[in-house]
Amino acid sequence: MKLTKKSHACVRLEKDGRTLVLDPGGFSEEDAAAGADAILVTHEHPDHFDEERLRVAMDADPATEIWTLRSVAEKLSAAFPGRVHTVGHGDTFTAAGFDVQVHGELHAVIHPDIPRITNVGYLIDGGRVFHPGDALTVPGHAVETLMLPVMAPWNKISEVIDYVREVKPQRAYDIHDALLTDLARPIYDRQIGALGGSEHLRLAPGESTAL
């Protein structure tokens, strides 16, 4: 499996000539979803879900399908009948040849005065990759590669470190990092790497690795 980090929370996975894209939102490249056989969206926030870009990708390839939660699916399903699938916690499905399990139900708390929206995470191919979206969801399943949301209005580094400790992945790659300045990156790298208990890694946007 080939993993390519796109900007912010977007990840592209390639296997057997097929491509699965997760969370190609407005903070990611305009073509982040281009060429995807399947797209997974964790929730409706614009840094994870860009409706116009998804419509462009769906129009460009009539075979492209989307799996997502209801709040996102309702915005797209009428325009693409049969190609937008609504999922929730506990569901399993196959997308572009990848086996997917859905974990989680709610977005992390930003502030008690802000209502929580739904959010789901996706466990790929029996735990080879887990993308939690905007929540520190523990899938209750062995995880090889954790896509780790390192910087957001809803988290702090101690929570990120404890999350790595709880999930216990073989390795963790940074995502949700568009707001993290270059000055702060060495601090996050050092502290998560030293205290998380798992190998902590970072890819630049567009950089790939083999899993």
Order of alpha helices (4+ residues) and beta strands (2+ residues): beta-beta-beta-beta-alpha-beta-alpha-beta-beta-beta-beta-beta-beta-alpha-beta-alpha-beta-beta
